[in-house]
Amino acid sequence: MEAAGARNRDARSRAEKSPPERKVYMDYNATTPLEPEVIEAMTEAMREAWGNPSSSYPAGRKAKEIINTARENLAKVIGGQPQDVIFTSGGTESNNLVIQSVVKHFHKVHAANGDTGGHPNPVDGALPHIITCTVEHDSIRLPLEHLREERVAEVTFVPVSKVNGQVEAEDILAAVRPATCLVTIMLANNETGVIMPVPEISRRVRALNQQRVAGGLPGVLVHTDAAQALGKQRVDVRDLGVDFLTIVGHKFYGPRIGALYVRGLGEHTPLYPMLFGGGQERNFRPGTENTPMIAGLGKAAELVAENGEAYEAHMRGVRDYLEERLAAEFGERIHLNSQFPGAERLPNTCNFSIRGPQLQGRAVLAQCRTLLASVGAACHSDLGDRPSPVLLSCGVPVDVARNAIRLSVGRSSTRAEVDLVVQDLKQAVARLEGQA
Amino acid sequence: MAAAGAGRLRRAASAVLLRAPRLPARELSAPARLYHKKVVDHYENPRNVGSLDKTSKNVGTGLVGAPACGDVMKLQIQVDEKGKIVDARFKTFGCGSAIASSSLATEWVKGKTVEEALTIKNTDIAKELCLPPVKLHCSMLAEDAIKAALADYKLKQEPKTGEAEKK
């Protein structure tokens, strides 16, 4: 009897105590874990290739080889040449590097022409002009705003269409002035997943440049921040037609460094360094190379080159299932903020709002017990309850934008995880509304 | 000894079962969930487990899922000259809900034409088995398995691709 009572209590407590809550990460746009092969490449480099890559003895040579191989892998995955790729500390550095380089170039070429042979300089006295759009990442937006404040450059932030969330090539071209020297447009937006029409923009700028250069105007260079796109869809600099492309390792299961692609680096396209030092990266970005990180970045790129299509198909399948389940579960209450008619989007991103006065994105996520996600860019987590400026720019109404949640699935996300997440969201919403 | 043990087990089990009526009220926390009896039935009395000859022109084979995801289903159909599915078999690696979903799928496709079988939806399977929300993906996979088997069969009927070895 005693034993039976004890067993009954055990059974009851087993029934009452819930298992440790399983966490499901769906914030892959914020960052990705490292693939096991990437970690392996990095630790091997740490162990075996710690020599200074500039040294001529074998230990240094080995490190140099690893860096060269990584550069080749990176070039291959974007369809470029290895000599056009330089390693940087990440997307922020690459973006800043491009911006300050074009400004320096403008001053060097056009400000210096003041008194050469009396032939009129059409941009004499003008500040360099840069065109971008209103939904860029902070590492593009803030350097440009800073230059504008310091009166070093002029900037036009072209608004994105409220219909399809994209920036229109037409609007970009309309903003071009004589002193324009750069157009920088992200390839895919981190919050909505919308893909910008970069190939079209490049094509039209190229056509425009033929006339401009003939008239003595600066040619307009095109940059795209491909941070979110690489690893999720095919990225080829030949198809994109860009002069600069930013690569960010920690978005495609690589380490926290990046790279910058420059078309015809040192020959066709100028690049002015931000740092001066020991001559590494052909003086474009000196500093003793971070061999382990570079090894990891190269391996991550190799994996994308080999499996990119499979990754994309898998993520799309899981994301589409997620949207089906969300629609089935919440019906009319759900607004899919990342579905714009006629716009392509990343295969893994789902930005949605559940309508309701108590359902601010952050509040819902705080009530979730399984889901790990964000309401927008990770670097904006200090926005409090203010809705995302990106969503507002895309025409999402304020009360809907306030409730936005961004889910971004990854290579290992499964439909089983989607089921768990949808269930978690349903319960979170019920709790919030039950507390009214 | 065994009888006494069984008695204690039954009492412990009934202690858990007595909890069952209170489950709806406690839905907001995470109570222990029991498999629905329909799922248990398919698990304990599986229908149509096995294989058909995948090289045969009248057999369509669908293989979906991935071991890494924890769910793999193979579903095969045998179709007669009039386009009616006369036999079906399945083999599934996965949880009880996955097994039940694919087992039910084989039951449902039998007797249907290839066109009719295409209309089977994951939501119907889930409803029939009373799958809990966290297992709905299993019914999705079963629908994918049916569609894959039908696609394989159709591919084999095309004149130039007569070869049986398709994925």
Interface residues (C-beta under 8 A of the other chain):
Chain A: A3 A4 R7 N8 D10 A11 R12 R14 A15 E16 S18 P19 E21 Y321 R325 A328 E329 S412 T414 R415 A416 V418 D419 L420 V422 Q423 K426 Q427 A430 R431 G434
Chain B: G7 R8 R11 A12 A13 A15 V16 R19 E27 L28 S29 A30 P31 A32 A68 C69 G70 D71 T123 P133 V134 K135 L136 H137 M140 L141
